[in-house]
């Protein structure tokens, strides 16, 4: 693609980063619109336009059109991720959110598994219908989002009130429990979007997420090229490595999220993986100069370590805030993180041009990992997450949840 469009390392990094500019600008407005139109309609709209524009990337023909399409893709996709995190808070108690978010976030490493497996075959389709292999990648990549947008619009309920698969007692029990949890946050946590924007907690978490997400994007955009450089393997073999990294990240994400919920601990479930990621990047880039299999393994383990702390980390905003404040707070924090997705890939491109390789840039990415660990470590000192209550987790009827309370005759709440 770079050869066909005449992209240098810096222009590619700029195009990759411009997505995050438009994404960040539209993040808060998109979540406000989700509150207005409902999750079903708005998430379906996001997925439809996102998929169509991803497919349209196949027709870019110059650096200028590449930049424009990346920015349009950012506008289309803005709000999806924080919107889903907020949506999950409408369904899951705080003590179960890390694992719920981890299950949702599995889409990221597993997408690497799917596309890592398919990429080699799609690239070999170069010339079919007069399209290059990279064009086939974009066309195939966008189709699932378009198809699933129809399923989301048709099947996804806006909240538990609309869930046809829940019986009256189950619905009442869930809503009563979530309402009681939200009441426990205090009146301040139920304020509107202004509350979330005024809260120092929002911006401190946003700063930590800026560093985390920036380090990840700085690494992931160039990961296949760096793995190829370290090992000398072919594109298909590198794809297999990406698949293995995706499986490892998915497993660590689930295990860390479940353990965080069961122990009621968030701080060290975030800080320790961040420090491990920083140490691995420093080893791969600084100690090994991205040469050899040990460097490749360190890179892969660093990506997997990043995946592992997403559940505990992303459960924090929807534990602190509720309602509109939670939606806007999550959008603001993600906006800060997305800004890191613009800064650090461009930093990687700039350092590659200046040094002639990726090693120095990878070493530098260890710094935001350590800084993010310090921020979260200080911020969460003395804070604990709600612990799992086995009696409630196993409850199957209203009487087991709330033995002294019963719904009305029609099962309403």
PALO-448967 format. One record per residue (C-alpha): residue in three letters; y, z, x. Coordinates in steps of 0.001 Angstrom, whole numbers, plus 500000, padded with zeros to 6 digits. Example, Ala and Ser with C-alpha at 12.3 -4.5 7.8 and 13.67 -1.06 7.14 Angstrom:
// residues 2
ALA495500507800512300/SER498940507140513670/
This chain:
// residues 413
UNK500000500000500000/UNK502386500919502806/UNK501681497586504487/UNK502121495589501272/UNK505435497246500383/UNK506766497591503908/UNK506821501407503803/UNK507310503473506942/UNK506082507077507190/UNK509569508283506262/UNK510047505923503295/UNK506595506854501975/UNK507446510561502268/UNK510775509968500504/UNK509075508114497655/UNK506444510842497354/UNK509198513458497276/UNK511494511752494741/UNK508903512462492055/UNK509600516154492500/UNK513364515744492155/UNK513202514272488643/UNK510295516576487771/UNK512292519669488740/UNK515445518561486898/UNK513509517982483667/UNK511240521026483917/UNK513221523544481838/UNK514374521025479172/UNK510776519870478735/UNK509504523391478101/UNK512347523965475626/UNK511213520844473763/UNK507615522093473802/UNK508801525212471971/UNK510610523029469441/UNK507916520423468749/UNK504778522466469440/UNK502209522254472203/UNK500025519628470521/UNK502751517015470110/UNK504595517641473342/UNK501618517867475696/UNK500188514692474140/UNK503514512919474689/UNK503601514022478310/UNK500066512800478975/UNK500618509444477285/UNK503800508546479190/UNK502414510033482388/UNK499267507897482179/UNK501128504685481336/UNK503583505132484204/UNK500780505978486626/UNK499146502669485697/UNK502494500894486073/UNK502597502020489721/UNK500203499120490328/UNK503051496625489870/UNK505571498106492333/UNK506587495437494823/UNK509224496958497124/UNK510434500326498441/UNK513131500334495737/UNK510681499861492872/UNK508377502449494476/UNK511215505003494471/UNK512187504196490870/UNK508657504487489520/UNK508093507780491318/UNK511210509231489699/UNK510190507981486238/UNK506755509518486729/UNK508447512846487493/UNK510450512662484250/UNK507295511871482259/UNK505153514625483765/UNK507797517385483792/UNK506848520408481741/UNK503116519777481528/UNK501981522397484008/UNK504249525306482958/UNK503744524254479343/UNK499985524688479659/UNK500362528036481450/UNK502613529263478618/UNK500186527832476046/UNK497298529789477573/UNK499336532998477201/UNK499215532430473419/UNK495413532680473492/UNK494285535024476275/UNK495051538727476858/UNK496729539553480176/UNK493507540955481665/UNK491779537576481215/UNK494573535199482206/UNK493763534775485886/UNK490324533378485083/UNK491671531310482156/UNK494336529763484401/UNK491735529235487130/UNK489513527332484690/UNK492463525118483740/UNK493526524681487367/UNK490014523546488282/UNK491305520121487263/UNK493141519869490585/UNK490266520302493078/UNK487832518554490741/UNK490185515578490490/UNK489833515337494264/UNK486074515316493765/UNK486212512513491197/UNK488801510334492924/UNK487375511075496361/UNK484051509719495117/UNK485586506717493361/UNK488298505755495839/UNK486018503943498269/UNK484532501746495542/UNK487925501010493992/UNK489443500056497334/UNK486594497578497803/UNK487725495814494605/UNK490596494246496524/UNK490913490632495381/UNK489354491166491937/UNK491758489645489378/UNK494107489063492338/UNK494806492792492640/UNK494727494870495823/UNK492470497899496120/UNK495397500340495945/UNK496502498682492685/UNK493067499289491182/UNK493386502961492178/UNK496564503348490123/UNK495213501439487136/UNK492031503497486925/UNK493860506759487636/UNK496152506411484619/UNK493545505547481984/UNK492066509055481451/UNK495496510591480784/UNK496187507984478089/UNK492795508486476439/UNK492930512298476570/UNK496468512301475138/UNK494930511014471891/UNK492357513835471941/UNK495089516409472586/UNK497200515134469678/UNK494180515087467369/UNK492339518258468323/UNK494639520775470025/UNK495969523574467770/UNK499498524817468471/UNK498397528487468455/UNK495582530720467157/UNK496942530512463592/UNK495765526872463496/UNK492395527369465196/UNK489773526251462670/UNK486899527478464834/UNK488091531126464545/UNK486993533182461567/UNK489611535282459715/UNK488557538502461454/UNK488502536875464891/UNK491936535365464343/UNK493371538654463145/UNK491861540592466058/UNK493177538160468654/UNK496687537955467212/UNK496921541724466758/UNK495822542334470330/UNK498271539803471788/UNK501102541143469661/UNK500363544684470813/UNK500360543540474419/UNK503689541747473987/UNK505193544844472356/UNK504181546835475419/UNK506408544685477615/UNK509498546161475990/UNK512308544541474071/UNK513908543014477175/UNK510871540837477899/UNK511177539191474462/UNK514645537773475024/UNK515516534101474983/UNK515778531670477846/UNK518872533413479232/UNK516816536520479985/UNK514373534584482152/UNK517165532835484052/UNK519016536116484669/UNK515978538041485850/UNK515721538502489665/UNK511933538492489241/UNK512040534862488111/UNK513906533699491183/UNK511947535799493679/UNK508674534437492284/UNK510279530995492318/UNK511119531384496002/UNK507547532371496795/UNK506202529435494792/UNK508632527076496565/UNK507004528034499856/UNK503418527947498525/UNK503606524655496679/UNK505684523073499428/UNK503089523934502057/UNK500320522559499861/UNK502061519256499110/UNK503131518872502725/UNK499467519139503631/UNK497757517298500767/UNK499819514081500811/UNK498623513321504335/UNK495237515067504219/UNK493005511927504178/UNK494884510410507124/UNK494678513675509066/UNK490952514058508387/UNK490381510480509548/UNK492421511137512703/UNK490526514342513514/UNK487026512969512914/UNK487284509210513381/UNK485350508688510131/UNK485664505734507752/UNK487613505875504474/UNK484442506384502420/UNK483267509219504672/UNK486676510872504460/UNK486404510551500685/UNK483159512515500844/UNK484931515226502837/UNK487633515416500192/UNK484892515836497565/UNK483390518758499498/UNK486827520379499877/UNK487382519999496136/UNK484104521754495302/UNK484884524575497741/UNK488378525030496293/UNK487029525090492730/UNK484431527736493577/UNK486916529973495396/UNK489432529603492582/UNK486965530799489956/UNK485606533666492037/UNK489035534961493051/UNK490417534678489510/UNK487457536507487949/UNK487550539260490579/UNK491305539703490157/UNK490896540174486393/UNK487989542576486691/UNK489636544709489381/UNK493097544619487788/UNK494566543664491188/UNK496883540715491830/UNK498744541413495072/UNK495978541082497663/UNK494220538321495715/UNK497327536234496471/UNK498459537555499855/UNK495121537390501701/UNK494391533704500874/UNK497970532807501859/UNK497581534479505253/UNK494198532800505757/UNK495732529427504888/UNK498575529980507369/UNK496170530975510153/UNK493955527935509528/UNK496901525520509599/UNK498162527071512825/UNK494692526696514337/UNK494268523071513180/UNK497710521847514201/UNK498718524134517043/UNK495496525185518723/UNK493371522083518154/UNK496105519420517795/UNK494164517866514868/UNK491379516751517182/UNK487700517181516414/UNK485539518499513620/UNK486732522085513960/UNK490292520935513202/UNK489045518992510175/UNK487139522029508903/UNK490217524209509358/UNK492311521748507337/UNK489737521628504559/UNK489386525406504450/UNK493179525705504292/UNK493292523474501205/UNK490487525493499607/UNK492310528753500382/UNK495375527434498564/UNK493312526736495468/UNK491844530239495433/UNK495008532215494607/UNK496377530018491816/UNK494918532044488936/UNK496351535422489973/UNK499654533880491043/UNK500289531876487888/UNK499339534755485613/UNK502330536783486860/UNK505187535161484867/UNK503345535331481536/UNK502531538979482224/UNK506183539855482875/UNK507759537876480007/UNK506814536944476470/UNK507804534270473957/UNK510689531950474839/UNK511449533955477981/UNK507893533349479228/UNK508132529588478618/UNK511478529204480382/UNK510548531670483135/UNK507371529739483935/UNK509294526463483902/UNK511934527883486265/UNK509359529207488713/UNK507501525899488674/UNK510812524045489127/UNK511376526016492329/UNK507841525224493466/UNK508279521541492743/UNK511438521539494868/UNK509170522569497735/UNK507127519468496953/UNK510195517403497848/UNK511243519321500959/UNK508006519798502853/UNK506431516312502556/UNK509720514893503826/UNK509656517430506651/UNK506132516274507513/UNK507257512627507548/UNK510277513430509704/UNK508182515423512204/UNK505553512699512378/UNK508222510154513344/UNK509732512523515927/UNK506460513656517496/UNK504215510638516923/UNK501574512608514989/UNK500801515158512294/UNK499877518168514455/UNK503358519662514837/UNK504053519364511114/UNK500777521089510205/UNK501631523976512537/UNK505046524359510899/UNK503410524576507456/UNK501911527916508525/UNK505414529437508350/UNK505977529058504572/UNK502467530451503966/UNK503296533647505864/UNK506755533955504282/UNK505270533538500787/UNK502683536222501571/UNK505466538613502600/UNK507450537909499416/UNK504483538497497116/UNK503322541512499118/UNK506679543258498759/UNK507286542159495166/UNK503933543356493833/UNK503742546605495797/UNK502629549276493375/UNK502023546824490510/UNK498604546376488948/UNK497227543904486427/UNK495618545060483175/UNK491942545809483784/UNK489159544198481839/UNK487851546237478926/UNK484168545325478487/UNK484092546684474949/UNK486887544317473909/UNK485555541372475886/UNK482206541645474056/UNK483734542237470635/UNK482726539719467993/UNK484347541213464893/UNK487507542987463849/UNK485748546338463497/UNK484717546281467162/UNK488258545501468283/UNK490181547764465909/UNK487822550135464080/UNK490643551753462093/UNK492323548520460949/UNK491113545819458565/UNK492623542525457456/UNK493613541870453910/UNK491176540322451449/UNK491951536784452597/UNK491731537626456292/UNK495454537183456921/UNK497319539092459607/
